[in-house]
Amino acid sequence: MPNKIVSSHYVRALQTAEHLVKQARKLDKSSDIELVVEEALGLAAPMKKFTDWLTQSFDELPDVTLIVSHEPNISRYLGYLLSSKTSVYNVKKGSLAIFTLESPTNAKLNAFVPPKLM
């Protein structure tokens, strides 16, 4: 169960994040999940804004944090975090990537679930 959901401020991402909060609370009535809106995840935000946000937030992020954003940003974020530094991931809308964030610049991909498998 996530402890925090960080979402882009764009309407569609925020609607998805709010839906996830509701579903988490249905599963666990005592859930105290936090929803945070972050402009660094927006479509118009440059990659540097995301990397700066992640560096500044890294020590404060709970162990289980969901990030809701957009394409092509998500592909770039994953590429950056998985050390390829390029957009090599073709993330489809509605996909789920589960990774362990080892540092603000490095992650380990644990699972990737495309929407057709959900």
C-alpha positions in Angstrom: 0.0 0.0 0.0 1.5 3.4 -0.9 2.2 6.0 1.8 2.3 8.9 -0.7 1.1 9.6 -4.2 2.9 12.4 -6.0 1.0 13.7 -9.1 1.4 16.1 -11.9 -0.9 19.1 -11.6 -2.5 18.4 -15.0 -6.2 17.3 -14.7 -5.9 13.8 -16.1 -3.0 12.8 -13.9 -4.6 14.4 -10.8 -7.9 12.5 -11.5 -5.9 9.2 -11.7 -4.1 10.0 -8.4 -7.3 10.9 -6.7 -8.9 7.6 -7.9 -5.9 5.7 -6.5 -6.3 7.4 -3.1 -9.9 6.4 -3.0 -9.2 2.8 -3.9 -6.4 2.6 -1.3 -8.8 3.9 1.4 -11.4 1.3 0.3 -8.8 -1.5 0.8 -7.6 -0.1 4.1 -10.0 2.1 6.0 -7.1 3.3 8.3 -5.0 4.3 5.3 -3.4 7.7 5.8 -2.2 8.1 2.2 -1.0 11.5 1.3 -1.6 13.1 -2.1 0.9 15.7 -3.2 0.7 17.8 -6.4 4.1 18.5 -7.9 4.7 20.8 -10.9 8.0 19.1 -11.7 5.9 16.2 -13.0 3.9 18.3 -15.5 4.1 18.0 -19.2 5.8 21.3 -19.7 8.4 20.7 -17.0 12.0 20.1 -18.2 13.9 17.0 -17.1 16.1 19.2 -14.9 13.0 20.2 -12.8 12.2 16.6 -12.2 15.8 15.7 -11.3 16.1 18.7 -9.0 12.8 17.8 -7.3 13.8 14.2 -6.8 17.2 15.2 -5.4 15.6 17.6 -2.9 12.8 15.1 -2.0 14.7 11.9 -1.9 15.3 11.6 1.9 11.7 12.6 2.6 9.9 10.1 0.2 8.2 7.2 2.0 9.3 3.7 1.1 6.2 3.2 -1.0 5.5 6.3 -3.2 3.5 6.4 -6.4 4.3 8.9 -9.1 1.6 9.8 -11.6 2.7 11.7 -14.7 2.5 11.7 -18.5 4.2 10.5 -21.6 6.8 11.2 -22.8 8.0 12.3 -19.3 7.6 8.9 -17.7 9.8 7.2 -20.3 12.4 9.9 -19.7 12.2 9.6 -16.0 12.6 5.8 -16.1 15.5 6.1 -18.5 17.2 8.5 -16.2 16.6 6.5 -13.1 17.6 3.2 -14.6 20.9 4.8 -15.6 20.4 4.8 -19.4 20.0 8.6 -19.4 18.0 8.3 -22.6 14.4 7.7 -23.3 14.7 4.0 -24.2 11.5 2.9 -22.5 8.2 3.0 -24.4 5.8 3.4 -21.6 2.1 3.0 -22.7 -0.6 5.1 -21.0 -1.9 3.3 -17.9 1.3 1.3 -17.3 2.7 0.5 -13.9 6.5 0.6 -13.2 7.6 -0.7 -9.8 11.2 0.2 -8.9 13.4 0.7 -5.9 15.0 4.1 -5.8 18.5 3.6 -4.6 19.6 7.3 -4.9 18.2 10.4 -6.6 19.9 9.2 -9.8 19.7 5.5 -9.7 16.8 2.9 -9.5 16.4 -0.8 -9.9 13.4 -1.9 -11.9 11.4 -4.6 -10.0 8.5 -5.0 -12.4 6.8 -3.4 -15.4 3.1 -4.1 -16.1 1.6 -2.8 -19.4 -2.1 -1.9 -19.3 -3.2 -5.0 -21.3 -2.1 -7.2 -18.3 -4.0 -5.2 -15.7 
